[in-house]
Amino acid sequence: MKAAKCSEMIYIIGGGPAGRMAALRLAGAGKKVTLLERKAIGGTCIHDGCMLVCGLNDVARSINTISFLKNSGVIDGNASVRFPDVIQKLEGVQRKLEIILERETKAAGVVIEYQAAAEIRNGKLFVNGEPREAENIIIATGAGIHVPEIPGNALLGTYTAKTLRTMPALPKKLAIIGGGISAAEFAYIYAAFGCEVTLFCRSVLLPILPEKMMKAVHRDLANVAILCGKVEEILGKDHVEGVRIDGKDLPFDAVIFATGMKAETSLFTGMEKNPDGSIKVNEQMETSIPGIYAAGDVTGSPYFTPVARLQGFAAADSILGHPRTVDMSHIPFTIVLGLDYTICPTKKGEEGVTFSSPNIAGPESFWHVADGSVGSMHLTVSKDDGQILGFATAAPSTSIVGTYLGYLVRKGVTVHEFSPMLEVHPTPDGMYSMIRLADDALNKQ
């Protein structure tokens, strides 16, 4: 950006995880930083993604837990959802999170401009149509919901994660289109809320999960009908009335599209883009225009908040003159249903021995020992040196364990090094015992 050197201001477009982390890093280094946000700080994570699912899933799990304990004969009573109140309270919590993030960001010295429609035309920044001079720019505008080109996809009664909160009441019969993480999570939630839910996936449900975990997934989704095939049309004149799949018409009151994400980059021209339209960056998160960087979902998959945060830090570090790369191998992730399903896949081509076992009793899983629904754990290690290559575990709160165990995988730690650990007790996740089992088995060999 040769013409941009006359300004000392660094502009960051987008106040989600990537943009905010970059802003904090740069401001902490003494740089002048302005964060340009079109709507509200927090990005997809706070408003239409992680926190939305967390809020709804907490309610869904509570309903299912009460039902399970009643059927187990230890409590009386039933629970049902007050859906309009859930949405109202959920939005109140989201607003509080916005306030916290805004306060933290401003306290770091970052200037936030709201209602800022930013675009880049061939390397030049414009905000609300007016040009701005910048020392550097970071694009962190995230991604939108991909809605497939299906007739009727805009009918009243169709929703995405961005519009779910406008649903006036719970539908009696709900169709969810998609076979990935979000689709499964919404299916679990709305089935717990009392909807008659059908999940439409094109081929396989949750192909990213190990086959050994699918039995537990289907248990969590026992009240969800799962159909595989191609949805051809959303039926209805003014409002959703049904879904056509493989030539067959099925009645529904509402449809949720959970069909993946797509980077929104039409406002940024003059820079190289990937085939899917996302912005192409090098290892230092710099675009094809020198001095302009991009981070987070706008650079394409995987669309995970932790990856966006690391990329935001990396873009900022490049501007500060100490570039580093983001390790995209061994990215752990969690699917939140009745259990947490936390996975850190092995690298392509890595081979090892996998140890598997049911999970253990602990908080939130004790009463499930009776019916065997405590989840499972799977640990893959190298036969040669015991290096932890990957893992998959299902139990309450495994995302907490997965965070730290995933770091061990990325650092190449072995089960021999990790086996002397002292675990916190009680816990519903027994991966520590699996590591000791693997250590003992390899030592005997």
Disulfide bonds with the S-S distance in Angstrom:
none
